[in-house]
Amino acid sequence: MKQAKANKATKSKIKQAASVASRAGRRTTPRQRVAPAVSKQRITIALDVDVVEEFQRRAAVPGALPYQTQMNAALREYVFGGQAKQSLTTFLQDEQFLQEIAKRVKQLTAAEA
């Protein structure tokens, strides 16, 4: 009985892999494995509560990236050094940046008048 269930589950997985591959335009044989399309690895990690809450607070802003994505970007910047690419979302969350833009727009508008 257990063997029959295992065979059925294996066949189901093979069919699913073949279906994914055919949608991606690849040919497969029933035994061929399909590589995942995502290059990320799921992990379990314990972080300080205040760190997680800060990233969640940032993510709660309308239009912000999910907090996990922001954490990944912060880790990437730390690990690989240098200036990480700042997304438009980062700039739109920076109050000082927005004030400077508003100030500049006001100057340009006044100069045109």
Contacts in CASP RR format, 6 or more apart in sequence:
PFRMAT RR
TARGET T0000
AUTHOR 0000-0000-0000
METHOD contacts of the structure
MODEL  1
MKQAKANKATKSKIKQAASVASRAGRRTTPRQRVAPAVSKQRITIALDVD
VVEEFQRRAAVPGALPYQTQMNAALREYVFGGQAKQSLTTFLQDEQFLQE
IAKRVKQLTAAEA
14 30 0 8 1.000
14 31 0 8 1.000
17 28 0 8 1.000
17 32 0 8 1.000
17 33 0 8 1.000
17 34 0 8 1.000
18 28 0 8 1.000
18 30 0 8 1.000
18 32 0 8 1.000
18 34 0 8 1.000
20 34 0 8 1.000
21 27 0 8 1.000
21 28 0 8 1.000
21 32 0 8 1.000
21 34 0 8 1.000
22 28 0 8 1.000
24 34 0 8 1.000
24 37 0 8 1.000
26 34 0 8 1.000
28 34 0 8 1.000
52 67 0 8 1.000
55 67 0 8 1.000
55 68 0 8 1.000
55 70 0 8 1.000
55 71 0 8 1.000
55 74 0 8 1.000
56 67 0 8 1.000
58 64 0 8 1.000
58 67 0 8 1.000
58 70 0 8 1.000
58 93 0 8 1.000
59 65 0 8 1.000
59 66 0 8 1.000
59 67 0 8 1.000
59 70 0 8 1.000
61 93 0 8 1.000
63 89 0 8 1.000
63 92 0 8 1.000
64 70 0 8 1.000
64 89 0 8 1.000
64 93 0 8 1.000
65 73 0 8 1.000
65 87 0 8 1.000
65 89 0 8 1.000
73 84 0 8 1.000
74 84 0 8 1.000
76 84 0 8 1.000
77 83 0 8 1.000
77 84 0 8 1.000
91 97 0 8 1.000
92 98 0 8 1.000
END
